[in-house]
Amino acid sequence: MSKYTKEFKLKLVKEYLKGELGCKSLAKKYNIASTPLRGWIKRYKEHGIKGLERNNVSYDGNFKISVVEYMHNNHLSLTETASKYNLGNANIIAKWEQIYYEEGPQSLFSEKRGRKSKMSSKPNKKKISKATEKDLIEEVQYLRMENAYLKKLHALIQERDNPQKKKK
């Protein structure tokens, strides 16, 4: 939800356009910062009442590419471009521009929201059947018994050979 209503913005813009008060004086009168008021005035002059409306629109890749390219071809700032295309926030264009130059124009077609995941994705373990699981358990038990048997045999051989070496 917007901090200021469309009606409030329109009231301030119309009062400014009357010419009685300047931007800073008007902002002081209504206890707001002058920066958003300047933006409202600029957008109202360029787009009318629609410039004051909050637009929660998702833009397609072609639009994003055209905005970034228009900005660079005409050497415009982020705020000038946002005003031209009636975008509420210039930071969105900065984000599109970064994606455009780092990952290429085609990456603007995919929607990326939120933070990047810090966790690595682990492959899912494959499910095995009960029969296969039972066979594997039996094989592990057999190999453990065989290993224990060989260790015991090795210990007996060591024990038999050690007394003979001490006698020599």
Protein Blocks (a to p, Z undefined) as FASTA:
>chain_A
ZZbdfklmmmmmmmmmnomacfklmmmmnopafklmmmmmmmmmmnommlmpccdddddf
klmmmmmmmmmmnopafklmmmmnopablklmmmmmmmmmmnojklmmpccedjddfbdc
ddddddddfklmmmmmmmmmmmmmmmmmmmmmmmmmmmmmmmmmmmZZ
